[in-house]
Amino acid sequence: MKTKYLAAVLLSLLPLLAGAQELSFSTNFIDYARSGSANLEASYGFSRHWTVSAGVKYDAGGNNRQQLYSFGGRYWPWHIYSGWWLSGKMQYQEFNEASAPGQATSEGDRYGAGFAGGYSKMLGKHLNLDMGIGFWTGYSRYVTYACPSCGRITDNGNKLFVLPNDLMVALSYIF
């Protein structure tokens, strides 16, 4: 269901694609290397200094599974898709985390806001290398189980969190 909402947001951006050098798609290689998470972010430049973006990250394997959806904006002091940038976004994550196979497992939902900064190096007319770092903070609802299959609850609740979020070395294609 959440994937349908993200697809609707991305498709709603399609009518805005009349101009050149305004739309980009990017993928973060650090997410692939660290956890094998498939990820994609679409951005649209609506002025010289501002872009809006929608992103999705999905990881269904290993000890840590997640779905993460984000929507936000990026400020570019010089020009969109070139040079330094600052960003902010709203995020939702559905997670299932295990410390090691057969050990305690936590699952739940996180809602919050993320902030990041970085630099975008132009490699060519349509290709950029984006580098950045950021964090996100918000509210988490979780349940902790003694093991992945036993179903014995050891902890549950709600808590505030601050987590690293964007460690980024991404390749962007700009239309």
KEBABA-584063 format. One record per residue (C-alpha): x, y, z; residue number from 1. Coordinates in Angstrom, 3 decimals, always signed. Layout:
BEGIN
       xx       yy       zz paza
        X        Y        Z  NUM
...
END
This chain:
BEGIN
       xx       yy       zz paza
   +0.000   +0.000   +0.000    1
   +2.800   +2.448   +0.885    2
   +4.533   +1.667   -2.401    3
   +1.375   +2.761   -4.223    4
   +1.474   +6.132   -2.430    5
   +5.112   +6.697   -3.394    6
   +4.403   +5.703   -7.006    7
   +1.505   +8.184   -7.063    8
   +3.780  +10.981   -5.796    9
   +6.449  +10.173   -8.389   10
   +3.882   +9.950  -11.199   11
   +2.366  +13.274  -10.150   12
   +5.736  +14.886  -10.947   13
   +5.627  +13.702  -14.594   14
   +3.561  +16.643  -15.937   15
   +6.230  +19.002  -14.611   16
   +8.886  +17.555  -16.918   17
   +8.524  +20.117  -19.713   18
  +11.954  +21.722  -19.202   19
  +15.439  +20.315  -19.559   20
  +17.896  +19.706  -16.695   21
  +15.109  +19.747  -14.111   22
  +14.558  +16.073  -13.305   23
  +17.092  +13.644  -11.889   24
  +17.152  +10.068  -10.686   25
  +19.886   +8.902   -8.321   26
  +20.975   +5.808   -6.433   27
  +23.278   +5.621   -3.411   28
  +26.111   +3.097   -3.743   29
  +26.900   +3.128   +0.006   30
  +23.451   +1.631   +0.739   31
  +24.143   -1.168   -1.748   32
  +27.602   -1.854   -0.281   33
  +26.597   -1.596   +3.406   34
  +23.363   -3.561   +3.459   35
  +22.348   -4.426   -0.091   36
  +19.482   -1.930   +0.062   37
  +17.934   -1.091   -3.282   38
  +17.287   +2.645   -3.397   39
  +16.097   +5.315   -5.788   40
  +15.454   +9.027   -5.436   41
  +13.723  +11.276   -7.955   42
  +14.279  +15.048   -7.802   43
  +12.665  +17.920   -9.642   44
  +14.141  +21.424   -9.868   45
  +11.469  +24.088   -9.713   46
  +13.760  +27.125   -9.383   47
  +17.439  +27.979   -9.722   48
  +18.147  +27.102   -6.074   49
  +15.493  +24.532   -5.051   50
  +14.630  +20.925   -5.828   51
  +11.975  +18.639   -4.338   52
  +12.580  +14.918   -4.032   53
  +10.864  +11.632   -3.268   54
  +12.819   +8.503   -2.418   55
  +12.438   +4.870   -1.555   56
  +14.839   +2.371   +0.042   57
  +14.087   -1.341   +0.318   58
  +16.078   -4.165   +1.910   59
  +14.472   -7.596   +2.279   60
  +17.508   -9.729   +3.087   61
  +19.882  -10.394   +5.949   62
  +19.290   -9.586   +9.614   63
  +18.015   -6.049   +9.008   64
  +15.016   -5.571   +6.740   65
  +13.505   -2.205   +5.994   66
  +11.277   -0.082   +3.815   67
  +11.967   +3.646   +3.921   68
  +10.006   +6.374   +2.142   69
  +10.985  +10.045   +2.070   70
   +9.822  +13.354   +0.650   71
  +11.751  +16.595   +0.970   72
  +13.628  +19.488   -0.544   73
  +17.182  +20.529   -1.277   74
  +18.661  +24.056   -1.327   75
  +21.519  +24.707   -3.776   76
  +23.352  +28.033   -3.116   77
  +24.842  +28.227   -6.629   78
  +22.592  +26.286   -9.046   79
  +20.515  +23.091   -8.894   80
  +22.449  +19.852   -9.397   81
  +25.813  +21.589   -9.001   82
  +28.017  +22.349   -5.981   83
  +27.133  +22.425   -2.292   84
  +23.640  +21.666   -0.997   85
  +21.559  +21.412   +2.204   86
  +18.450  +19.252   +2.483   87
  +15.563  +18.437   +4.746   88
  +12.972  +15.686   +4.430   89
  +10.158  +13.826   +6.126   90
  +10.632  +10.061   +6.414   91
   +8.767   +6.910   +7.307   92
  +10.521   +3.584   +7.924   93
   +9.148   +0.120   +8.598   94
  +11.968   -1.951  +10.096   95
  +12.932   -5.390  +11.403   96
  +16.383   -5.457  +13.029   97
  +18.297   -8.371  +14.551   98
  +21.610   -8.121  +16.393   99
  +22.714  -11.511  +14.976  100
  +20.959  -14.565  +13.480  101
  +18.910  -16.303  +16.204  102
  +19.218  -13.345  +18.607  103
  +16.709  -10.712  +19.776  104
  +14.727   -9.022  +16.995  105
  +13.071   -5.601  +17.028  106
  +10.429   -4.503  +14.573  107
   +8.309   -1.421  +14.219  108
   +7.795   +1.940  +12.559  109
   +9.740   +5.198  +12.640  110
   +8.444   +8.645  +11.654  111
  +10.589  +11.739  +11.545  112
  +12.563  +14.441   +9.806  113
  +16.013  +14.209   +8.294  114
  +18.668  +16.833   +7.607  115
  +21.739  +16.481   +5.394  116
  +24.416  +18.380   +3.545  117
  +26.832  +17.592   +0.777  118
  +28.391  +18.337   -2.560  119
  +27.439  +17.396   -6.119  120
  +30.263  +17.057   -8.650  121
  +29.282  +17.391  -12.292  122
  +30.844  +14.521  -14.276  123
  +29.161  +15.407  -17.566  124
  +26.096  +17.112  -19.023  125
  +23.737  +14.470  -17.592  126
  +25.808  +12.714  -14.899  127
  +26.682  +13.801  -11.350  128
  +28.455  +12.259   -8.374  129
  +26.710  +13.283   -5.130  130
  +28.453  +13.018   -1.756  131
  +26.805  +13.831   +1.562  132
  +26.093  +13.024   +5.172  133
  +23.054  +13.497   +7.380  134
  +20.886  +12.300  +10.253  135
  +17.240  +11.916  +11.093  136
  +15.263  +12.204  +14.274  137
  +11.736  +11.360  +15.261  138
   +9.448   +8.909  +16.985  139
   +9.669   +5.099  +16.977  140
   +7.080   +2.444  +17.887  141
   +8.698   -0.960  +18.388  142
   +8.324   -4.517  +19.696  143
  +11.344   -6.637  +20.698  144
  +11.186  -10.428  +20.506  145
  +13.549  -12.879  +22.250  146
  +14.246  -14.610  +18.905  147
  +12.973  -14.252  +15.314  148
  +10.658  -17.296  +15.437  149
   +9.642  -17.839  +19.098  150
   +7.224  -14.888  +19.369  151
   +8.120  -14.150  +23.031  152
   +7.931  -10.366  +23.542  153
  +10.678   -8.989  +25.794  154
  +10.053   -5.256  +25.288  155
   +7.748   -2.858  +23.491  156
   +7.014   +0.814  +23.497  157
   +7.594   +4.200  +21.971  158
  +10.705   +6.332  +22.028  159
  +12.394   +9.310  +20.470  160
  +15.475   +8.612  +18.348  161
  +18.353  +10.287  +16.529  162
  +20.029   +8.099  +13.892  163
  +22.573   +8.539  +11.119  164
  +20.705   +8.457   +7.843  165
  +22.466   +9.736   +4.773  166
  +25.989   +8.537   +4.214  167
  +25.940   +9.074   +0.501  168
  +28.056   +8.468   -2.558  169
  +25.386   +8.502   -5.241  170
  +25.307   +8.572   -9.003  171
  +22.661  +10.892  -10.494  172
  +21.341  +11.049  -14.021  173
  +19.869  +14.441  -14.918  174
  +17.330  +14.785  -17.747  175
END
